[in-house]
Amino acid sequence: MDQNKINLDRRSFVRVNAKAAALLSLAPSFALAAPKKEGARLRVAMVGTGIRSLRAWGIELVEPYKEYMEMVGLCDINEKRAKNFGEIVGLDAKIYPADKFDGMVAEQKPDMVLVTTTDSAHSEYIIRAMELGCDVISEKPIAIDEVQCQNILDAEKKYGKKVYVGFNVRYMNDSVEMKRVLDSGALGKIISIEFQEYLDTDHGASYFRRWHGKNKYSGSLFVHKSSHHFDLVNWLLDADPIQVSAMGSVSFYGSNNDFRGKNCRNCNYTDQCDFYWDITKNETLKKLYVDCEDVDQYYRDGCVWDEKIDSPDSGSVLVQYDNGAYLNYTLNAYLPYEGQSISFSGENGRLDVRIYYNQPWSDEVKTEFRLTKDKKTLKAWTISPDVGAHGGADKRVKDNLFKPNTEDANGQRAGSRAGVLSSLVGIAALKSIQQGKAIKIDDLITL
Ligand SMILES: NC(=O)c1ccc[n+]([C@@H]2O[C@H](COP(=O)([O-])OP(=O)(O)OC[C@H]3O[C@@H](n4cnc5c(N)ncnc54)[C@H](O)[C@@H]3O)[C@@H](O)[C@H]2O)c1
């Protein structure tokens, strides 16, 4: 008998059963929206009160979902920011400094803790919240290194609590359409995927103004940003990444300029810098960040030419999957336009997906699909995003997580395993760049 076949079959068996176990452990997942006290609303506490939390989990959660949940506490290293957050949302939840996180949980008795801090701080709160008896929703990425990933998985097992990850990209119309085509079997077995991420000099640059461009806080953009894309591919293929090889560099931002300042408002080069940005023109950002700088010296209009920037702004990542497929992924964060090109090549054809937004030649936001079955058969169609943040996806994540008895028909509700596997691809990519060799996922973690 073919030894490779036995190994593959055994591995598939282990993988399928691990997934089945993971699904089973999600079986009482409607309990996600079930408060400890019958008839009560879900008690939710939040740690990390920045702009993402304000929009996605503040303004768009507290009032619209008040039938199902109540926000009972806000915690941040910057209490002033947490207070201003409460004022903007119109919420009078009690404010706690970061060193009183345990006190918040003891006093407010939340069922669920929302973790929306800087990426590097996610794991400590995820683990502590579970230890204190709470389930957790974490923003992506769940963690920025392999030790954090392992500790989260171990803690989830130890404390019998659940971690969910807010992978909103899974809920976008184009992602669901890709899933529909792939699951239909139209392409047969998927052999390879090409995924190009285009970030422009507004959106792309925004990462390098902040902690996101420093590996010790974000694990690099391959973790902070690309974990969305790696999760999307993992989810679409229903396969696990096993090996990663990457190249990348800081080729545009960071030290690639002759001048620099501490931040835009204190800079001598505002007249000549293409990236000068006056944060004070945005009332919300001013209240959330500028007005709170005296507490933690967090300058959100930091310099894109900061020489401490070490996250690659350009790179290519090759990922091998346990079903034999390969992903060829590129990220460029300094382009004149935004969007994505994603192609799936299968034994029976190819699906090309082109996502358009923020480009100089047209205001149109749309996704073109082209399915080529053979040299004669071609089907092309276009879809549009829905209204709302991230094309309506942010609302769908909240429906899935907070509305009781919401059916998770597409398997979009992501747990810790999905969170960890998406982060690990980015973590392995950075290691591969630093060490100049391929990195095996199995060498980083025991799943
Ligand atoms: N899903 C998405 O589409 C999406 C979009 C943007 C950001 N995010 C994620 O949301 C999170 C927040 O991003 P952001 O852009 O709002 O960042 P931010 O820096 O604006 O906000 C982070 C907040 O966490 C606080 N904080 C930092 N360390 C802390 C600690 N140890 N204890 C308590 N509070 C701490 C900061 O003071 C700040 O208020 C990140 O994990 C980011 O990756 C997700």
PDBQT file of the ligand as one rigid body, heavy atoms in Angstrom, charges set to zero:
ROOT
HETATM    1  N1  LIG A 501     -11.720  43.861  12.399  1.00  0.00    +0.000 N 
HETATM    2  C1  LIG A 501     -11.330  45.004  11.867  1.00  0.00    +0.000 C 
HETATM    3  O1  LIG A 501     -11.706  45.327  10.746  1.00  0.00    +0.000 OA
HETATM    4  C2  LIG A 501     -10.426  45.908  12.642  1.00  0.00    +0.000 A 
HETATM    5  C3  LIG A 501     -10.208  47.226  12.191  1.00  0.00    +0.000 A 
HETATM    6  C4  LIG A 501      -9.368  48.047  12.939  1.00  0.00    +0.000 A 
HETATM    7  C5  LIG A 501      -8.765  47.562  14.089  1.00  0.00    +0.000 A 
HETATM    8  N2  LIG A 501      -8.986  46.291  14.503  1.00  0.00    +0.000 N 
HETATM    9  C6  LIG A 501      -8.357  45.796  15.747  1.00  0.00    +0.000 C 
HETATM   10  O2  LIG A 501      -8.968  46.471  16.833  1.00  0.00    +0.000 OA
HETATM   11  C7  LIG A 501      -8.012  46.653  17.885  1.00  0.00    +0.000 C 
HETATM   12  C8  LIG A 501      -7.937  48.130  18.260  1.00  0.00    +0.000 C 
HETATM   13  O3  LIG A 501      -7.468  48.866  17.147  1.00  0.00    +0.000 OA
HETATM   14  P1  LIG A 501      -7.513  50.464  17.126  1.00  0.00    +0.000 P 
HETATM   15  O4  LIG A 501      -7.180  50.881  15.751  1.00  0.00    +0.000 OA
HETATM   16  O5  LIG A 501      -8.777  50.948  17.744  1.00  0.00    +0.000 OA
HETATM   17  O6  LIG A 501      -6.284  50.807  18.074  1.00  0.00    +0.000 OA
HETATM   18  P2  LIG A 501      -6.125  52.031  19.081  1.00  0.00    +0.000 P 
HETATM   19  O7  LIG A 501      -4.696  52.127  19.418  1.00  0.00    +0.000 OA
HETATM   20  O8  LIG A 501      -6.777  53.218  18.536  1.00  0.00    +0.000 OA
HETATM   21  O9  LIG A 501      -6.947  51.561  20.362  1.00  0.00    +0.000 OA
HETATM   22  C9  LIG A 501      -6.436  50.606  21.261  1.00  0.00    +0.000 C 
HETATM   23  C10 LIG A 501      -6.853  50.980  22.664  1.00  0.00    +0.000 C 
HETATM   24  O10 LIG A 501      -6.333  50.014  23.573  1.00  0.00    +0.000 OA
HETATM   25  C11 LIG A 501      -5.746  50.683  24.676  1.00  0.00    +0.000 C 
HETATM   26  N3  LIG A 501      -4.705  49.826  25.249  1.00  0.00    +0.000 N 
HETATM   27  C12 LIG A 501      -3.488  49.557  24.738  1.00  0.00    +0.000 A 
HETATM   28  N4  LIG A 501      -2.817  48.693  25.542  1.00  0.00    +0.000 NA
HETATM   29  C13 LIG A 501      -3.648  48.433  26.589  1.00  0.00    +0.000 A 
HETATM   30  C14 LIG A 501      -3.523  47.618  27.736  1.00  0.00    +0.000 A 
HETATM   31  N5  LIG A 501      -2.423  46.898  27.986  1.00  0.00    +0.000 N 
HETATM   32  N6  LIG A 501      -4.558  47.571  28.591  1.00  0.00    +0.000 NA
HETATM   33  C15 LIG A 501      -5.690  48.290  28.353  1.00  0.00    +0.000 A 
HETATM   34  N7  LIG A 501      -5.860  49.086  27.272  1.00  0.00    +0.000 NA
HETATM   35  C16 LIG A 501      -4.851  49.151  26.402  1.00  0.00    +0.000 A 
HETATM   36  C17 LIG A 501      -5.217  51.993  24.119  1.00  0.00    +0.000 C 
HETATM   37  O11 LIG A 501      -5.037  52.964  25.107  1.00  0.00    +0.000 OA
HETATM   38  C18 LIG A 501      -6.308  52.342  23.109  1.00  0.00    +0.000 C 
HETATM   39  O12 LIG A 501      -7.336  53.081  23.698  1.00  0.00    +0.000 OA
HETATM   40  C19 LIG A 501      -6.698  46.090  17.369  1.00  0.00    +0.000 C 
HETATM   41  O13 LIG A 501      -6.533  44.795  17.848  1.00  0.00    +0.000 OA
HETATM   42  C20 LIG A 501      -6.879  46.067  15.868  1.00  0.00    +0.000 C 
HETATM   43  O14 LIG A 501      -6.112  45.053  15.265  1.00  0.00    +0.000 OA
HETATM   44  C21 LIG A 501      -9.821  45.473  13.795  1.00  0.00    +0.000 A 
ENDROOT
TORSDOF 0
